[in-house]
Amino acid sequence: RRGPTGPCLDDELVERIRGVIEASPFHGEGYRKVWARLRHQGTRTSKERVRRLMRAHGLSAPHHPRRTRGNKAHDRRITTDMPDEIWGTDATSVLTLSGTATIFLAVDHCTAECIGIHAASRGTRHEALEPIRQGVRRHFGQYAADVAQGLSLRHDHGSQYMSHYFQEELQFLGIRSTPAFVAEPECNGVAERFIRTLKEQLLWVEVFDDVDHLNKALCRFRQQYNSGWLVQKHQHRTPDQIRSLLSQPAACAA
């Protein structure tokens, strides 16, 4: 290679690298830390040279390559053209004067409306289902077997959502479970965006005495949001207006 050789030839530098790796009390250190330890010992060379030699001699830190996937299920689009095709659900937390509370919510991927919202002192799988129950009763008229056929639910891989109890309840209602891809929160972006709005408009600007106080505030916010929040993708109309508009053809056809 062109340029100065450095403090030593490649073979000697490889032996010094091996010595650094063997002497280190830590496992799996990458080339940057090996380069830094060499500098501390007085061997000054470039990081790229250390990286090249470690890779060539099998000394690089082990890494786990990302799993190769095919086309994404949502094909770069997670929103839908009609309501009640996909709901997204997620959770966040807030500190009340009585301790930390977990907030579970569900959002429609078409209208961006808050389908259901619920807070609890313990974020269990039972509490995670409450927003879904609220939405099913409100938009499907009852809570019964297979009442929500045709609806899919987007959620992450949280223990509440992947539990047998949660999944079996979805099957009972006829809801198809569509988990987001691991390490890709964009798949659940509709619920994530609503959480941001919820924090900016309520959780970060008010103080809550306890979970009961928080639940009352969440109920008021859901009504205010659905009736007053302007959604840019729908020409700045509210979620309630969009649901009413898109439900009219179905009502006329019926």
Disulfide bonds with the S-S distance in Angstrom:
none
